[in-house]
Amino acid sequence: MHQATPIIGSDTVGDPACFRTFEELARLLKTLTATPKDKSTVTLLMSRREGGRRELLKSARLEIDGGMPGDAWGRNPKRKIDAQLATMQTDVAELIANGQPIELSGDNLYLALDLSNGNLPAGSRVRVGGVLLEVTPMPHNGCKKFRARFGEGAHQFVSVPELRHRNLRGMYFRVIEAGEVRVGDPVMVVSRPAVLADQRRRPA
């Protein structure tokens, strides 16, 4: 008999059996395969509907003033442009979720791309499918809902100062040029702030 997929919403909590300790997460982080820095793919698109219900999308048109279609950001009368598109690095999201659906975290985009400050500082621009996005300076922090979904160890993992530069909780993008994006679309870093670009060009 077919079992219906559980509905994930704002009040959904995680399975404690899947929670990893900080020590386990820190150890496993070191074992991840090097994440692409310049070119990758879109692995998941998600919109937070009424009540925070996660809706996975195969494709979406992202508008400059609209963000992800139907998402909670667009319904907020006090929405901040710097928090338009919450984004997480796919392998890190999978590491933290430990078998739970990664969309439980509530992010809009999941990219197989290095989202660390060292690779994508604020102001970097990334082509995602047919959309041009820009990294905003707003920090993406773990909250009490994140703790409830993934445990205290995960909350510490994304918050400790020595790992904050990795943006393990993710980052925010804003739409610079509207367009279509689909799961599986290519992702390409278009530009980085001049100072970082100069540093990357210098020989070691």
PyMOL commands that set and color helices and strands:
alter all, ss='L'
color gray80, all
select helices_A, chain A and resi 16-18+22-29+50-52+72-75+81-83+90-97+102-105+144-150+152-157+161-166+194-201
alter helices_A, ss='H'
color red, helices_A
select strands_A, chain A and resi 39-48+54-57+59-62+85-89+109-111+125-128+131-135+171-177+179-182+186-191
alter strands_A, ss='S'
color yellow, strands_A
deselect
rebuild
show_as cartoon
